[in-house]
């Protein structure tokens, strides 16, 4: 259910929309490790959001996660080298090829032939 709420927040869906996505989309079912045809009601999603929101359930989950990361050696041992955790999502710029460029790629032309003089190695 934590994955359900995470995905719901990420996509900006209501409880009813999330319940529909779970029953309708196989990609969502795969992400949630659900068997094909599984469904979760909007009431169940709402109840779990209430449970996670009250008390210290989310704090307990976060503490256990941080402890497991610490055991795996992801955090520095010294106090002199502090570590900052950031949980924000950043939209990466999308770079699209033109139809002509895609055709040249399919024909097997090299990057120098398609983009002559291009200095940006990521574009090449």
C-alpha positions as CSV (number, residue, x, y, z in Angstrom):
1,X,0.0,0.0,0.0
2,X,3.0,2.3,0.5
3,X,3.8,1.9,-3.2
4,X,0.1,2.6,-4.1
5,X,0.2,5.9,-2.1
6,X,3.6,6.8,-3.5
7,X,2.4,6.2,-7.1
8,X,-0.8,8.1,-6.4
9,X,1.1,11.1,-5.1
10,X,3.6,10.9,-8.0
11,X,0.9,10.9,-10.6
12,X,-1.5,13.3,-8.8
13,X,-4.4,10.8,-8.9
14,X,-7.5,10.7,-6.7
15,X,-8.3,7.6,-4.7
16,X,-10.9,6.6,-7.3
17,X,-8.5,7.2,-10.2
18,X,-5.8,5.2,-8.5
19,X,-8.2,2.3,-7.9
20,X,-9.1,2.4,-11.6
21,X,-5.5,2.5,-12.7
22,X,-4.7,-0.5,-10.5
23,X,-7.5,-2.5,-12.1
24,X,-7.0,-1.2,-15.6
25,X,-3.2,-1.0,-16.2
26,X,-0.9,-3.9,-16.2
27,X,2.1,-1.6,-15.8
28,X,0.7,-0.4,-12.5
29,X,0.0,-4.0,-11.4
30,X,3.6,-5.0,-12.2
31,X,5.0,-2.0,-10.3
32,X,2.8,-3.0,-7.3
33,X,3.7,-6.7,-7.6
34,X,0.0,-7.6,-8.0
35,X,-1.4,-10.6,-9.9
36,X,-3.2,-9.8,-13.1
37,X,-6.8,-8.8,-12.5
38,X,-6.2,-7.6,-8.9
39,X,-8.0,-4.6,-7.7
40,X,-7.9,-2.4,-4.7
41,X,-10.9,-0.3,-3.8
42,X,-10.7,3.5,-3.3
43,X,-11.9,3.0,0.2
44,X,-9.0,0.8,1.0
45,X,-6.6,3.4,-0.4
46,X,-8.2,6.1,1.7
47,X,-8.0,4.0,4.9
48,X,-4.3,3.3,4.4
49,X,-3.6,6.9,3.7
50,X,-5.4,7.7,7.0
51,X,-3.3,5.0,8.8
52,X,0.0,6.3,7.3
53,X,-0.9,9.9,8.1
54,X,-1.7,9.4,11.8
55,X,0.6,8.4,14.5
56,X,4.2,7.5,13.8
57,X,3.8,4.9,11.0
58,X,5.6,6.9,8.3
59,X,8.3,7.9,10.8
60,X,8.8,4.3,11.8
61,X,9.0,3.2,8.1
62,X,11.5,6.0,7.4
63,X,13.7,5.1,10.4
64,X,13.8,1.5,9.4
65,X,14.7,2.4,5.8
66,X,17.5,4.7,7.0
67,X,18.8,2.0,9.3
68,X,18.9,-0.5,6.5
69,X,20.8,2.0,4.3
70,X,23.2,2.6,7.2
71,X,23.8,-1.1,7.6
72,X,24.5,-1.4,3.9
73,X,27.2,1.3,4.2
74,X,25.5,4.1,2.3
75,X,26.1,6.7,5.0
76,X,29.6,8.1,5.9
77,X,31.0,7.0,9.3
78,X,32.5,10.3,10.2
79,X,30.7,13.3,11.7
80,X,33.0,15.6,9.7
81,X,31.4,14.6,6.4
82,X,27.7,15.2,6.8
83,X,25.2,13.8,4.3
84,X,22.2,15.6,3.1
85,X,19.2,13.6,1.9
86,X,16.9,15.1,-0.7
87,X,13.7,13.4,-1.8
88,X,12.5,15.8,-4.5
89,X,11.8,14.9,-8.1
90,X,13.3,17.0,-10.9
91,X,11.9,16.9,-14.4
92,X,14.8,16.3,-16.8
93,X,14.8,18.2,-20.1
94,X,13.6,16.0,-23.0
95,X,15.7,16.0,-26.1
96,X,14.1,14.7,-29.3
97,X,15.5,13.9,-32.6
98,X,13.9,15.2,-35.8
99,X,12.3,12.8,-38.2
100,X,15.3,13.3,-40.6
101,X,17.7,12.5,-37.8
102,X,15.8,9.4,-36.8
103,X,15.9,8.2,-40.5
104,X,19.6,8.8,-40.7
105,X,20.1,6.8,-37.4
106,X,18.0,3.9,-38.8
107,X,20.1,4.0,-42.0
108,X,23.2,3.4,-39.8
109,X,24.9,6.8,-40.3
110,X,27.5,7.8,-37.6
111,X,27.0,10.6,-35.2
112,X,29.5,12.8,-37.0
113,X,27.5,12.4,-40.2
114,X,24.2,13.2,-38.5
115,X,25.4,16.1,-36.4
116,X,28.6,17.5,-38.0
117,X,30.5,19.8,-35.7
118,X,28.2,19.2,-32.7
119,X,30.2,19.9,-29.6
120,X,27.7,18.5,-27.1
121,X,28.8,14.8,-26.7
122,X,25.4,13.9,-25.2
123,X,23.6,15.1,-28.4
124,X,26.0,12.9,-30.5
